[in-house]
Amino acid sequence: MALNDPLGDLLTRIRNGQRIGKSKITTPASKLRANVLEGLKREGYIRDYRSAQDEGMPVLEIELKYHDGLPVIREIARVSKPGRRVYSKIKELPRYYNGLGIQILSTPRGVLSDNEARAANVGGEVLCRVY
């Protein structure tokens, strides 16, 4: 099955998995998905992820994170979509929830959180927001 928006699919799987209280979810593997998951792991929004095989197809197994029975990710949303790309210079990138939330950016230096992008002084495409 071909997907038009694989990153949107990943975010929806995370959102749905946390709503029903799952500890692990799986998603088809890709480099972009793995890079976004690495950013979420560095920022502490997911426990871990790893590559696996499911019926011969490569998948990513994601361990979701909870605190006192509530999901750590309260809100996760796609910003740049296939029909409308959103780019931002680093100086014009607003802080999300006054710095409590993060934004994941695709930059020339790789997929970075907004804090890492500010430290590297590089802008790019705003992929998603997480709070």
N, C-alpha and C positions, 0 to 999 in steps of 0.2 A: 504494500500500500504506500503510495507516494504522499508525502506531506508537503504542503506549501510553506508551512512555518514550523520547522522542527523545534526552534527555541520556545515558541508559544506552546507547543505540545509538552515540552519538558516542564515549563512553569505550571501548566494546568495539572499535570500528573502530580507535582509536588503539592499544589494547593489541595487537590482532591484527596491525596493520601493523608495529609495532615487533618483534614476535616473529619475523616472517619477513624483517625487514630492509629494508622498503620505505622509499624516501626521501620519497615523496608518497602521500597518500591523499585520497579525496574523500568527502564526506558531504552529504546534503541540507541546504540552507541554512535557517536560522531565526535570529531575534534572540538567543534564549537561547544557542544553540550558538556564535554569533559572540562574544557577551559572555564566555562561558567560555573560548573560545580566546584572546581578548584578555588575559584574566587569566593563562593559561598562558604566553603570549608575554611579558608583562611580567615574570613570575617566571623566565623562561629555560628553560622545559620544552619548548617547541617553537620552531623557527626562525622560521616565519612562517605566515600563512594569507591567502587572498584569495578574493574572490567570483569565480565564473565561471559559464558556462552549459554544460550537458551535455544535448544533445538537447532544447533549449528549456526545461529545468528549471534553476532556480538551485541551484548547489552551492557548497560551500566546499572549496577545495583546501588541504590542510594539509601543510607541510613538517616532517617529523619531525627530531628532533635526536639525534645520536649523539656519543659521546666515546670515543675509542680503540676504535671498532667496537662498543661497547656502548650500548644505549639510555639516554638521560638519564633517562627515566621508568622507574623500577624497579617501581613499584606505582601503580596508579590504580584507585580504587574508588568506586562510588556510595554515598552515605550516606543521603540523603533519597530515598525511593522513592515512586511514586504511591500505594501502599497504606499507607505509613507515613512521614509527614513528620517531619523532625527539625529542631527549632528550638533556638537557643542564644543566651543572653545573652552579651555579649562578655566579661564577667568570669568566666563559667562555661565558656568555650570552652577546651578543653585544647590544649596544644602537641602537634603531631604529630611523632613521632620526635625529641623534644627540640628542636624548632625547625628541623630539617633538612627536613622535609616541610611541605607547605602544605595548607590546606583552602580551598575556594572557597565563598563564601557569597553568597546572594542577599539583599541588604539594601535598605532604602528608598533608599539612595544608589546603587544599581546592584549589579552583580555584582563583588565584591571578593575578594581573597585575605584570609586571616586576619590577616596583618600590616597590610594597608591598613585592614581593619575595626577593628583595635585602635587604629590612629592616628586614625581617624575616630570612635572610641568608639561603634560601632553594631553590633548583633547582627542575626541573621536566620536564614534557612533554610540549613543546611549541605548543599550540593549534592554535593560530592565531596572525596576526599582524594587527594593526589598526593605520591609520594616518589620 
